[in-house]
């Protein structure tokens, strides 16, 4: 298992999702609907996580899909704590760490990400 590789790929997936959320928050159709934003991101996180898992397991890398998924998601949550909350959530949405990290939508997206990576491992690697 390569923790650094999983963390780097988790960072890339986080960047894609962060950019998508940013785009959706300025588009007129989606900017006022957190539910619609979450739905779109929920759909887009599936191929993002799948591609991330595919890249991780490329060249014969190994590791339990659940653990790799947890590493990737933990990396994303750390980036959220360091970047998203202080630079976006607090100044623009008047939110805070507690509100952000207790969001049902966040944990739903985290779950999707882990399940997709685990599914990839279970069907393609194991």
N, C-alpha and C positions, 0 to 999 in steps of 0.2 A: 504494500500500500504506500502510495506516495502522497503525503499530506500537503507538501508544497504545491504539487501539481493540482491536487483537488482544490486547494485554496485559490490558486490562480484562476482556475476555470470557474470556480464559484464567483470570483471577482468579475470575470467577464460576463457571466450570466446576470449578476447584480447590475452591472453597467447597462446592459440591454434593457432590463426591466425598469431601472431608474430613468433612462431616457424615454422609454415608452410612457411611464407615468407622467413625466414632465410634459411630453407632447400632448397627452390626453388632458392634462390640466389647463392647457391653453387653447385647445380646440373648442370652438363655440358649442358644438353638439355635446361634448362630454365634460366640459369644465365644471358644470354645476351638479354633476351626478357622480358621487363617489361609487355608487353601486355599479353604474355602467362602466366606469373606469376599471373597477375590480373585475368585472365580467370579462372585459376585453383582455386585461392583463392575465387573468386566470386561463384564458384560452391560449394566449401567446406564451405563457410560461411553460406549457407542455412541450412545444418544439424546442424552446430554449434549453430546458433541462435535459431533454432527450439528446440534443446535439452536444451539450456539455458532457453528458455521460459517455456518448460515443467518442468524443475527443479524449476523455480521461482514459477509457479502456483501449484506445488505439495502441498498437505496438505491444500488446500482451500485458498491459498493466493489470494488476489484480487488486482485490479488496472487496469486501462485502458491500453490496450496493446501499444498504441501509447506513452503514458507517460513512461511506463516501458521500452519500446524500446529506448526512448530518454535518460533515465537515464543510461541504459547499454552502449549506444553509447557514451554518454558524459564521462563516466568512461574510456572507451577505448581511447577517444581522449586526455584525461588528461594524461593517461599512455603514449600515443604517444609523447606528449609534454615533459614529464619528462624522458622518456627512449629511445624511438625510434629515435627521432630527434637528441638529443645530443650524444647518444652512437653509433648510426648506421648511420643515414643519413648524419650528418656533417662529421665525420671522414672517412667514407668509400665511400660515394657517392658524397662528396664535395657539398652536398645540404645545405639547410637552412630551417628555419621554414616557410618562405613564400612559397617557392617552394613545400614543403611537404604538407602544409595545403591548397594550392590552386590547388592541383592535382585533376583532374577530376576522376581519378581512385579511390582515397580515398573517395570522396563523393559518387561515385557509390556504393562502398562497404558499406559505412555507410547507404545508402538508402536501399540496400538489407537487411541489418541487421534489420533495423526498420520495414520494410514491413513484413518480416518473423515473427517477434515477434507480430506485430499487427494481422497478419493473424492467428497465433496460438490462440491469445486471442479471435478473432472474431469467429473462428470456433469451438474451444474447450471449452472456458470459458463462453463467453457471452450468 
